[in-house]
Amino acid sequence: MFELITANGIPARLDEQRGFDHGLFVLLKLMYPEAQIPCIQLSLLKNLDPRKHIALGKAITPLRKKNILIIGSGMSFHNLKVFFSREIDSNKENNEFDSWLIETCTSQALSPKKREQQLIE
């Protein structure tokens, strides 16, 4: 994965000392409780630039043809204070964004180019 990312001009670094965070650990504990599969965790870029994340996804796409499972986990927003709030209206913007994201990523009416444009905007 590292070679694919860097070959596409995306800066990357390896950290073999860091353990898995909850976004990977919890998911794998449920899917593979015996932990019998090798795993690599890929973190989001700090700047959250959609263009760079789309480029990152494109860079690792060849792994799919090598029978490598790629899983994206987590939430589409990371405002845990609002997420756990009991106020109904507090999650409105988060839910609207989540619905928009699901529609944009799954709509068969959008061409790949149009989908990418909408995700960037």
C-alpha positions in Angstrom: 0.0 0.0 0.0 2.8 2.4 0.9 4.4 1.9 -2.5 1.1 2.5 -4.3 0.5 5.7 -2.4 4.0 7.2 -2.8 4.2 6.1 -6.5 1.2 8.3 -7.0 3.0 11.4 -5.6 1.2 11.3 -2.2 3.5 11.8 0.8 3.2 8.9 3.3 5.0 7.5 6.2 5.0 4.1 8.0 4.5 3.8 11.8 5.0 0.2 12.8 4.9 1.1 16.5 1.4 2.6 16.5 -1.4 0.2 17.5 -4.8 0.1 15.9 -7.3 2.7 16.8 -11.0 1.9 17.6 -12.0 2.4 14.0 -10.1 -0.7 13.0 -9.9 -2.7 16.2 -13.6 -2.8 17.0 -14.5 -3.8 13.4 -11.9 -6.5 13.2 -12.7 -7.9 16.6 -16.3 -8.5 15.3 -15.3 -9.8 11.9 -12.2 -11.8 12.7 -12.1 -12.4 16.5 -9.1 -14.7 16.2 -7.1 -11.9 14.5 -5.9 -14.3 11.9 -5.5 -11.8 9.1 -2.8 -9.2 8.4 -4.0 -5.6 8.6 -2.9 -2.1 7.6 -4.5 1.0 9.0 -4.6 4.1 6.8 -5.4 7.3 8.5 -7.2 10.4 7.1 -5.0 13.3 6.1 -5.1 16.1 8.7 -6.2 18.7 6.2 -9.2 16.7 5.2 -8.8 17.9 1.5 -11.3 15.9 -0.5 -9.2 16.0 -3.7 -6.3 14.4 -1.8 -8.5 11.8 -0.3 -10.0 10.9 -3.6 -6.4 10.6 -5.0 -5.5 8.4 -2.1 -8.5 6.1 -2.9 -7.6 5.9 -6.5 -4.0 5.1 -5.6 -5.0 2.0 -3.6 -7.7 0.8 -6.0 -5.3 -1.8 -7.6 -5.4 -3.7 -4.3 -9.0 -4.7 -5.0 -7.8 -6.9 -7.9 -5.4 -8.7 -5.5 -8.1 -10.0 -3.3 -7.4 -7.4 -0.6 -10.3 -6.3 1.5 -10.5 -2.5 1.8 -12.9 -1.2 4.5 -13.7 2.4 5.3 -15.0 2.7 8.9 -16.1 5.5 11.1 -18.7 8.2 10.8 -19.0 10.8 8.0 -18.8 13.5 10.7 -16.8 13.5 13.9 -18.8 15.7 16.3 -19.3 13.3 19.2 -20.7 16.0 21.5 -23.6 16.5 19.1 -23.8 12.9 18.2 -24.5 11.9 21.8 -26.7 14.9 22.5 -30.3 14.1 23.4 -31.5 17.2 21.6 -33.3 16.1 18.4 -32.3 19.2 16.4 -28.7 19.0 17.4 -28.0 16.2 14.9 -30.0 17.8 12.0 -27.0 19.1 10.1 -25.0 15.9 10.7 -27.9 13.8 9.4 -28.4 16.0 6.4 -24.7 15.7 5.5 -24.8 12.0 6.0 -27.8 11.6 3.8 -26.2 13.8 1.1 -23.0 11.7 1.3 -24.8 8.4 1.0 -26.8 9.6 -2.0 -23.8 11.1 -3.7 -21.7 7.9 -3.2 -24.4 5.5 -4.3 -26.5 7.2 -6.9 -26.4 5.4 -10.2 -27.6 8.6 -11.9 -24.2 10.2 -11.3 -21.2 9.5 -13.6 -17.9 8.9 -11.8 -16.7 12.3 -12.9 -19.9 14.1 -11.6 -19.7 12.1 -8.3 -16.1 13.2 -7.8 -17.0 16.8 -8.6 -19.8 16.8 -6.0 -17.6 15.2 -3.4 -14.9 17.9 -3.9 -17.4 20.8 -3.8 
